[in-house]
């Protein structure tokens, strides 16, 4: 049985330039946390055997400019980072699965999420993890 935690849960630590967003009725707990600054990171600490990250992908055209698709990386503990280039969209995709870990050893883990694209918006919505 998995546990779902919102992007505003105390288990998250944000470093860099992040801001709050959210659309009532569309996003988990009506919230998201976003960045458009390359190098901004979010850390999520959990104890379990797997983790998945979900977010919102906005349109690639923002305020009349092509900002491109979000590019982000996901690293659990000391495993190699996995890079995701989200699909370029004309509209908005909610609850998009950015990352799912392989099965992990039972115990405490840290997930590091890093925004890699300076112009597009990375919107984190929630994580789901399978506890130990």
C-alpha positions as CSV (number, residue, x, y, z in Angstrom):
1,X,0.0,0.0,0.0
2,X,1.5,3.3,-1.0
3,X,1.5,6.6,0.8
4,X,0.8,9.9,-1.0
5,X,2.4,13.1,0.3
6,X,1.8,16.6,-1.1
7,X,4.6,18.9,-2.3
8,X,4.2,21.0,0.8
9,X,4.7,18.1,3.2
10,X,7.5,18.6,5.8
11,X,9.4,15.6,4.3
12,X,10.4,17.9,1.4
13,X,13.3,20.3,1.6
14,X,13.7,22.9,-1.2
15,X,17.0,24.6,-2.2
16,X,17.2,27.3,-4.8
17,X,14.4,29.4,-6.2
18,X,11.0,27.8,-5.7
19,X,7.5,29.3,-5.6
20,X,4.0,28.0,-4.8
21,X,1.2,27.4,-7.3
22,X,-1.7,25.1,-7.7
23,X,-5.1,24.8,-9.4
24,X,-8.1,24.0,-7.3
25,X,-9.7,20.7,-8.4
26,X,-6.8,19.7,-10.7
27,X,-3.8,19.2,-8.5
28,X,-3.3,17.0,-5.4
29,X,-4.3,19.1,-2.4
30,X,-4.8,22.0,-4.9
31,X,-1.1,22.8,-4.6
32,X,2.2,22.6,-6.6
33,X,5.7,23.9,-5.9
34,X,7.6,25.2,-9.0
35,X,10.8,26.5,-10.3
36,X,12.2,27.8,-13.6
37,X,15.8,28.1,-12.2
38,X,18.3,25.5,-13.4
39,X,20.0,23.9,-10.4
40,X,17.1,24.3,-8.0
41,X,16.7,21.1,-6.0
42,X,14.1,19.4,-3.9
43,X,15.0,16.6,-1.4
44,X,12.5,14.0,-0.2
45,X,13.4,11.7,2.7
46,X,11.4,8.5,3.2
47,X,11.7,5.0,4.5
48,X,10.5,2.5,2.0
49,X,11.1,0.3,-1.0
50,X,10.0,2.5,-3.9
51,X,9.0,6.1,-4.7
52,X,7.3,7.9,-7.6
53,X,7.1,11.6,-8.4
54,X,4.1,13.3,-10.0
55,X,3.8,16.9,-11.3
56,X,2.1,19.2,-13.7
57,X,3.5,20.0,-17.2
58,X,2.4,23.4,-18.4
59,X,2.3,24.6,-22.0
60,X,5.6,25.3,-23.7
61,X,4.4,28.8,-24.7
62,X,4.4,31.1,-21.7
63,X,3.7,34.8,-21.9
64,X,4.2,34.7,-25.7
65,X,7.6,32.9,-25.4
66,X,8.6,29.4,-26.2
67,X,10.1,28.2,-22.9
68,X,10.5,24.6,-23.9
69,X,9.6,21.4,-22.0
70,X,10.8,20.8,-18.4
71,X,14.0,18.8,-18.0
72,X,14.7,17.4,-14.6
73,X,16.8,14.7,-12.9
74,X,15.9,12.2,-10.2
75,X,18.5,10.5,-8.0
76,X,17.8,8.1,-5.1
77,X,20.7,7.8,-2.7
78,X,23.9,7.1,-4.6
79,X,22.3,5.5,-7.6
80,X,22.8,7.1,-11.1
81,X,20.5,10.1,-11.8
82,X,17.7,9.6,-14.3
83,X,16.9,12.5,-16.6
84,X,13.4,13.3,-17.8
85,X,12.6,15.5,-20.7
86,X,8.8,16.0,-20.3
87,X,6.7,16.0,-23.4
88,X,6.2,19.5,-25.0
89,X,2.6,20.5,-24.7
90,X,0.2,23.1,-26.0
91,X,-2.0,22.6,-23.0
92,X,-1.5,21.4,-19.4
93,X,-1.0,17.8,-18.2
94,X,-1.9,17.1,-14.5
95,X,-0.6,14.2,-12.4
96,X,2.2,13.3,-14.8
97,X,4.5,10.6,-13.6
98,X,8.0,12.2,-13.7
99,X,9.9,9.4,-12.1
100,X,9.4,5.9,-10.6
101,X,12.3,4.3,-8.8
102,X,13.3,0.7,-9.2
103,X,12.7,-1.5,-6.1
104,X,15.0,-0.3,-3.4
105,X,16.4,-1.9,-0.3
106,X,14.2,-1.7,2.7
107,X,15.1,1.3,4.8
108,X,15.7,5.1,4.7
109,X,16.3,6.8,1.4
110,X,16.8,10.3,0.0
111,X,15.4,11.3,-3.4
112,X,17.0,14.4,-5.0
113,X,15.1,16.2,-7.7
114,X,17.0,18.8,-9.8
115,X,15.6,21.2,-12.4
116,X,17.9,21.3,-15.4
117,X,16.2,23.7,-17.8
118,X,16.6,27.5,-17.1
119,X,13.5,28.6,-19.0
120,X,10.7,26.0,-18.5
121,X,8.7,25.5,-15.4
122,X,9.1,22.4,-13.3
123,X,6.0,21.9,-11.2
124,X,6.1,19.3,-8.4
125,X,2.7,18.1,-7.1
126,X,3.1,15.0,-5.0
127,X,5.1,11.8,-4.3
128,X,3.9,8.3,-3.7
129,X,6.1,5.8,-1.8
130,X,5.8,2.3,-0.6
131,X,6.8,2.2,3.1
132,X,9.2,-0.3,4.6
